[in-house]
Amino acid sequence: MSPVIRLETELPGPKSKAINARRAAAIPKAVANQSGIALTHADNALLTDVDGNRLIDFAGGIGVMNVGHRNPALVEAVKSQLDHLTHACFAVSSYESYVALAERLNRLTPGTHEKRTLLVNTGAEGIENAVKIARHATGRPAIVAFEHAFHGRTNLTMALTAKPMPYKKGFGPFAPEVYRVPFSYCYRCQSAGGKTCCQASAAYWERIFAGLVDPTEVAAIVIEPQLGEGGFVPADPGALTALAAFARQHGILFIADEIQTGFGRTGKMFACDHYGLVPDLIVTAKSLAGGLPLAAVTGRAEIMDHVHVGGLGGTYGGNPLACAAAIAVIDVMERDQVLARGQAVAATLRARFEALAGRYQFVGDVRGLGAMLALEIVTDRTSKAPDKARTTRIQAEALKRGLIILTCGTYANVLRVLVPLTVEAAVLAEGLDVLDAAFSAASG
């Protein structure tokens, strides 16, 4: 197969630069512009820009394109929906696709208990509603979140988010009654080296909460089973199990943020499935609707039904076009064995990443569940000092060669991969060859 990357100009090209100039005059500079490329077309894991350049996409719209850009089944479902209904507001008049999608999510999400699903627009809105529901159901005010967490950009979700720059700086004051505890980031833990994570005991969590907040005042614990923006760190299984047991013991609801980890990204439908974890509430978004704005809060029926009529909702939540897209995504995942395809992608990624780690001493850690994999870049493996500068150089060298890849992490020193799980093997291999070349170019 001939190379799929096609570079007609430097990146960004002249037409992209012209659009960027218009962008600068019309849009706040606070809206990031990482690649500088203006796109016209996308197909599975390939992107075409206004200058005719074709690139490989390892960013996936930040974890949105698990079933690929413009998946044909999704496109057809949305086109069909356009012929019938584009908006009604579900709080005014019902339509079947919202109900059907809720039924699917109630069956798919972890646990066999009776569930209810609320549809909203974004992951941040989903987290906000999960917190609202948890507070209402428990009558408690406090919420516990984690170091390195990212949950959104609204006022409450900024309070839950850990990283100050760029997400929180200058935007306070933030919502109150949010408490932060350590995440099981074993690579950077002072106690690392033992066989068991230091957080994997009831005594640890009792000690942490004793100096933080009375557990009887805590409505919910909100956690990403694998950190997203915080560095693609999977929670230690023992730590997560101990925390979930602590929550049950104290009547604290467990909210799983699966906004980025959901729908096959980690090799299972949800990251919770790796841990045998059944959350009280689970928030999904991103790849749920394959690019259309949609998020969901799915939870135990008695918790979801605790809220009074009219207490949940929104004008656009569960828009018919987005619901049609989400149902198509779930159908594609089941029909086309996307979980199995994602596991094959994961095996290829991990093998190539381990090879990079073997050649470059500045690769401090290779980690992640399934195809949600990352490389942490450090100055050296002894000090583990984060090397943001080299990470940025690798990203830039990859882009120069036609590969879009994202960074993340509290110290901005982690390269993360969110390539569509439906990527063709040859395209994945070419993208990894480009990444290899970028590492070589940035190694001096």
WOCORKA-V90344 format. One record per helix or strand of 2 or more residues. SS is the DSSP state (helix for helix, strand for strand). FROM is the first residue (numbers start at 1). LEN is the number of residues. Records with the same first field share a line. If there is no record, write none. Layout:
SS: FROM-LEN + FROM-LEN
//
This chain:
helix: 14-13 + 60-4 + 72-11 + 96-13 + 123-16 + 155-6 + 186-3 + 202-9 + 215-3 + 237-13 + 272-4 + 286-3 + 301-4 + 320-16 + 338-22 + 388-13 + 425-17
strand: 39-6 + 46-4 + 54-4 + 115-6 + 142-5 + 178-4 + 218-6 + 253-5 + 281-4 + 295-6 + 363-7 + 372-7 + 403-2 + 406-3 + 414-3
//
